[in-house]
Amino acid sequence: AQSVTQLGSHVSVSEGALVLLRCNYSSSVPPYLFWYVQYPNQGLQLLLKYTSAATLVKGINGFEAEFKKSETSFHLTKPSAHMSDAAEYFCADSNFGNEKLTFGTGTRLTIIP
Amino acid sequence: NAGVTQTPKFQVLKTGQSMTLQCAQDMNHEYMSWYRQDPGMGLRLIHYSVGAGITDQGEVPNGYNVSRSTTEDFPLRLLSAAPSQTSVYFCASRPPGHPNTEAFFGQGTRLTVV
């Protein structure tokens, strides 16, 4: 069975500092991983997704994630945080049949001015 | 571009009442699903559908009913609302195909059961 673990339900960083949000997966088959962002009172929006073409994936708004099979991780990073990055971030894994996503518990990112 | 539309955006119910959360998509996606979002628990799958007339249970189906009579619509019915069903509900749609295909989400329905 698939599972996704996000370490840290709340992360606070200063504006301009590095953002690191952690995601580890557990899957007996190749994972199909995503990062979604949820701004206050809105739905989820795709940030980026892993394809087997490259282990370093670039997404929108300057975010990127690196797939590390040896560590079963897909951590999300951004070199310099901006106030507009304040949101909740979800890591997710798709089943092979594509019908459903398994989500992590989410990480709320706060940016300190 | 409408995408995935959910109605209503907010709803307050009394315990025992029933209601239907509406979800419609205009992207001709075969796959649709309902999730509930609770603090500290992420999004959990309630029910999903892979096409008109085909539905299946997700992780937390109890107390909810679904049907899929058209490709566009996937309503979620609460049969007898309970306070434990207070949550934010999201509908999503996705085309069939490769497992890294993006899912599109509605804006959510915030439900409070008193």
HADDOCK unambig.tbl for C-alpha pairs under 7 A between the chains (distance, minus, plus):
assign (segid A and resid 32 and name CA) (segid B and resid 99 and name CA) 6.20 0.50 0.50
assign (segid A and resid 32 and name CA) (segid B and resid 100 and name CA) 5.58 0.50 0.50
assign (segid A and resid 42 and name CA) (segid B and resid 107 and name CA) 5.18 0.50 0.50
assign (segid A and resid 43 and name CA) (segid B and resid 105 and name CA) 5.87 0.50 0.50
assign (segid A and resid 43 and name CA) (segid B and resid 106 and name CA) 5.63 0.50 0.50
assign (segid A and resid 43 and name CA) (segid B and resid 107 and name CA) 4.19 0.50 0.50
assign (segid A and resid 43 and name CA) (segid B and resid 108 and name CA) 5.97 0.50 0.50
assign (segid A and resid 44 and name CA) (segid B and resid 105 and name CA) 5.80 0.50 0.50
assign (segid A and resid 49 and name CA) (segid B and resid 100 and name CA) 6.94 0.50 0.50
assign (segid A and resid 51 and name CA) (segid B and resid 100 and name CA) 6.90 0.50 0.50
assign (segid A and resid 94 and name CA) (segid B and resid 99 and name CA) 5.99 0.50 0.50
assign (segid A and resid 95 and name CA) (segid B and resid 99 and name CA) 6.65 0.50 0.50
assign (segid A and resid 96 and name CA) (segid B and resid 99 and name CA) 5.45 0.50 0.50
assign (segid A and resid 97 and name CA) (segid B and resid 99 and name CA) 6.52 0.50 0.50
assign (segid A and resid 98 and name CA) (segid B and resid 96 and name CA) 6.46 0.50 0.50
assign (segid A and resid 98 and name CA) (segid B and resid 97 and name CA) 6.82 0.50 0.50
assign (segid A and resid 98 and name CA) (segid B and resid 98 and name CA) 6.75 0.50 0.50
assign (segid A and resid 98 and name CA) (segid B and resid 99 and name CA) 4.60 0.50 0.50
assign (segid A and resid 99 and name CA) (segid B and resid 31 and name CA) 6.18 0.50 0.50
assign (segid A and resid 99 and name CA) (segid B and resid 50 and name CA) 6.69 0.50 0.50
assign (segid A and resid 103 and name CA) (segid B and resid 42 and name CA) 6.20 0.50 0.50
assign (segid A and resid 103 and name CA) (segid B and resid 43 and name CA) 5.86 0.50 0.50
assign (segid A and resid 104 and name CA) (segid B and resid 42 and name CA) 5.76 0.50 0.50
assign (segid A and resid 105 and name CA) (segid B and resid 40 and name CA) 5.63 0.50 0.50
assign (segid A and resid 105 and name CA) (segid B and resid 41 and name CA) 4.74 0.50 0.50
assign (segid A and resid 105 and name CA) (segid B and resid 42 and name CA) 3.77 0.50 0.50
assign (segid A and resid 106 and name CA) (segid B and resid 42 and name CA) 5.46 0.50 0.50
